[in-house]
């Protein structure tokens, strides 16, 4: 699925939240090659179950975002210059959201 306009994102947000409530992960990226999906077979008890694993590699000038399991967090992993200073990202958030910044050098 490709989000190209802000309106596209707004329309998908309800679907994102519904998927999170069902226990699914929601990830989106500014570059398709940041996310690679692999299917693997896991042994759970005496049953084999197929799981999907996500490999995240953040390319230059791209960003990966994902919504936390309880839909209370939005995680931003970025190598885009506009997010080097988080003030730009913070300005894009609605005023009622609380903002906490954790800086990880990768």
trRosetta pair geometry for C-beta under 8 A, 3 or more apart (Angstrom, degrees):
i j d omega theta_ij theta_ji phi_ij phi_ji
1 12 7.3 134 148 -114 143 143
2 8 7.9 -31 112 171 57 157
3 8 4.5 171 -144 110 70 123
3 9 5.1 64 -161 -71 135 79
3 12 6.6 -93 -92 16 114 149
3 28 6.5 21 10 -167 133 141
4 8 5.8 82 41 -2 60 155
5 8 4.8 110 57 -4 73 99
5 9 7.5 -138 99 -1 46 84
6 9 5.6 -54 -157 35 39 113
6 10 6.4 41 148 -21 69 103
7 10 5.5 -50 -147 34 35 114
7 11 6.5 35 155 -18 65 104
8 11 6.0 -59 -153 36 29 109
8 12 6.4 17 155 -11 65 112
9 12 5.9 -65 -147 43 30 105
9 13 6.5 50 153 -47 66 95
10 13 5.8 -35 -152 1 31 118
11 14 7.5 -55 178 23 36 100
11 15 7.9 21 136 1 62 111
12 15 5.2 -61 -161 45 58 114
12 16 5.9 66 141 -30 82 100
13 16 5.4 -49 -147 31 35 117
13 17 6.5 32 157 -17 66 102
14 17 5.9 -54 -149 36 31 108
14 18 6.4 33 152 -19 64 106
15 18 5.6 -54 -147 37 33 113
15 19 6.3 33 155 -19 65 106
16 19 5.9 -60 -153 36 28 110
16 20 6.5 28 152 -19 65 106
16 26 4.5 83 -152 -144 91 162
16 67 6.1 102 163 6 118 152
17 20 5.6 -52 -148 35 34 113
17 21 6.4 36 153 -20 65 104
17 67 7.8 -92 -87 147 58 163
17 71 5.4 53 -130 -120 84 148
18 21 5.7 -55 -150 35 31 112
18 22 6.6 27 151 -15 63 107
19 22 5.7 -59 -152 39 34 110
19 24 4.3 -65 173 69 90 123
19 25 8.0 -42 137 67 111 17
19 26 5.6 114 87 -66 126 107
20 23 7.8 75 180 -51 32 10
20 24 6.6 -94 -82 67 29 68
20 25 7.7 47 -104 -119 71 24
20 26 5.8 -59 -61 -5 94 117
20 67 5.8 -73 -79 106 140 122
20 68 7.9 64 -149 93 134 42
20 69 6.6 164 -166 -159 96 33
20 70 7.6 120 158 -145 120 4
20 71 4.8 124 108 -62 154 98
21 71 7.3 -15 -56 -25 76 132
23 69 7.7 9 -134 -153 51 98
25 54 7.2 -115 96 -8 149 143
25 66 6.6 -10 -179 -162 98 126
25 69 7.8 -46 -97 -90 72 72
26 66 6.2 154 91 -151 58 73
26 67 4.8 7 68 34 114 109
27 35 6.1 143 120 -106 133 144
27 54 6.4 124 6 -158 161 163
27 56 7.8 -128 -158 -90 148 117
27 64 6.5 -9 -170 -173 103 99
27 65 7.2 159 -155 86 55 47
27 66 4.3 -26 -101 -93 73 106
28 64 7.6 165 89 -154 36 56
28 65 5.5 -14 64 62 82 93
28 66 7.4 152 18 -85 59 57
29 32 6.9 148 86 -87 117 23
29 34 4.2 -161 -161 58 153 133
29 35 5.5 -173 -9 -19 145 111
29 62 6.6 27 178 170 98 112
29 63 6.7 -180 -149 93 61 51
29 64 4.6 -19 -101 -104 96 71
29 65 7.3 177 -82 20 45 66
30 34 7.6 61 53 -10 58 143
30 62 4.8 -166 76 -150 99 74
30 63 4.7 56 3 43 120 82
30 64 7.9 -116 14 -65 74 41
30 80 7.3 32 47 -56 158 137
31 34 4.8 100 78 -26 92 103
31 59 5.3 -81 98 46 161 124
31 61 7.9 99 -53 98 135 72
31 62 3.7 -45 -2 -125 127 144
31 63 7.9 120 3 33 90 44
32 35 7.3 -80 -172 43 42 88
33 36 7.9 10 -167 -59 53 89
33 57 7.7 -47 138 75 79 106
33 59 6.2 47 87 -32 106 141
34 56 6.3 9 161 -155 85 70
34 57 6.1 -150 -148 72 51 57
34 58 5.8 26 -138 -107 112 45
34 59 5.8 -116 -81 4 83 92
34 62 5.6 -159 -62 132 127 139
34 64 5.2 -162 148 -70 142 110
35 54 6.0 -31 -156 -161 94 105
35 55 7.5 139 -158 74 43 55
35 56 6.2 -13 -101 -104 66 68
35 64 6.9 132 -59 -120 97 121
36 54 7.3 138 72 -160 47 53
36 55 4.3 -18 64 60 101 106
36 57 7.3 24 -1 9 110 104
37 52 5.7 -7 -170 -173 105 107
37 53 7.3 151 -156 77 54 45
37 54 5.9 -25 -100 -101 69 66
37 55 7.7 -159 -74 20 22 77
38 52 7.2 151 77 -157 40 57
38 53 4.9 -21 64 62 93 96
38 54 8.0 178 22 -83 75 21
38 55 6.5 49 -7 -16 113 108
39 50 5.7 -5 -171 -172 106 106
39 51 7.2 155 -153 80 56 39
39 52 5.7 -32 -96 -98 66 69
39 53 7.8 168 -92 17 17 77
40 50 7.3 155 80 -153 33 59
40 51 5.6 -23 65 63 83 89
40 52 7.9 149 20 -99 72 22
40 53 5.9 20 5 -7 118 118
41 48 5.2 -3 -175 -173 109 110
41 49 7.2 149 -156 75 59 32
41 50 5.8 -37 -98 -96 64 63
41 51 7.7 145 -110 17 16 77
42 48 7.2 150 76 -156 38 57
42 49 5.3 -25 64 65 91 86
42 50 7.7 147 17 -109 78 13
42 51 5.2 29 -7 -5 121 123
43 46 7.9 -13 -173 -130 93 18
43 47 7.5 153 -157 82 53 37
43 48 6.0 -35 -99 -98 59 65
43 49 8.0 145 -107 20 12 76
44 47 5.4 -26 70 71 84 90
44 48 7.6 128 22 -121 77 15
44 49 4.9 9 7 4 125 123
56 64 5.7 105 -154 -175 121 178
56 77 7.0 63 157 78 139 157
58 62 6.2 -166 -167 85 70 96
58 63 7.5 16 -145 -117 111 25
58 64 5.8 -112 -95 -2 97 112
58 77 5.5 -128 -74 134 142 106
58 78 7.0 -161 -163 -122 139 15
58 79 5.2 141 140 -12 111 111
58 106 7.4 75 43 90 128 153
59 62 4.6 44 67 22 86 133
59 79 6.9 -137 103 52 32 136
60 79 5.4 -96 -124 123 37 133
61 79 6.5 -52 -24 103 22 91
61 80 5.6 67 -149 -104 43 73
61 81 7.5 -15 -106 -7 75 85
62 78 7.5 -146 109 -141 38 64
62 79 6.2 20 49 53 59 95
62 80 6.5 156 5 -56 5 97
63 76 6.4 -20 -168 -164 113 88
63 77 6.9 151 -159 82 61 51
63 78 4.0 -7 -110 -106 92 95
63 79 7.5 -163 -75 30 57 54
63 80 5.3 -43 -49 -5 103 124
63 83 6.5 99 -97 -4 127 152
64 76 7.8 152 82 -156 50 42
64 77 4.6 -10 61 62 96 104
64 78 7.4 -165 28 -73 56 56
65 74 6.2 -5 -169 -178 108 94
65 75 6.6 157 -155 82 54 56
65 76 5.4 -12 -103 -101 85 66
65 77 7.6 -174 -77 24 38 69
66 74 7.7 172 88 -154 31 53
66 75 5.2 -10 59 55 78 106
67 71 5.8 9 164 -118 120 59
67 73 7.0 144 -165 84 49 58
67 74 5.8 -25 -105 -102 65 68
67 75 7.7 -168 -83 16 16 79
68 71 6.6 -151 73 -55 76 12
68 72 5.8 -49 71 57 130 64
68 73 3.3 60 -17 50 134 101
68 74 7.3 -99 -8 -58 86 28
68 75 6.7 106 -58 -25 81 100
70 73 7.6 64 58 6 84 86
76 83 6.6 -139 149 -155 131 147
76 89 6.3 -152 57 -148 177 154
77 106 7.9 37 -160 -13 105 153
78 83 4.1 25 99 73 156 149
80 83 5.0 68 73 16 92 101
80 84 7.7 -127 103 -33 50 76
81 84 5.3 -20 -158 -17 47 120
82 88 5.2 -116 170 114 82 164
82 89 8.0 120 129 -53 87 79
83 86 6.7 28 -168 -98 69 56
83 88 6.4 -117 -92 69 46 117
83 89 5.4 47 -122 -46 91 120
85 88 6.2 91 85 -6 83 95
86 89 5.2 -52 -159 42 64 112
86 90 5.7 70 142 -28 82 103
86 101 5.2 171 52 -113 173 133
87 90 5.4 -54 -142 38 32 116
87 91 6.4 38 157 -25 65 103
88 91 6.0 -56 -157 29 28 112
88 92 7.2 24 150 -18 60 105
89 92 5.9 -59 -160 30 37 111
89 93 7.2 40 147 -28 66 101
90 93 5.9 -51 -159 19 38 115
90 99 5.4 44 -125 -137 102 163
93 97 4.7 -91 166 58 120 138
93 99 6.5 150 58 -79 161 113
94 97 5.4 101 68 -11 79 103
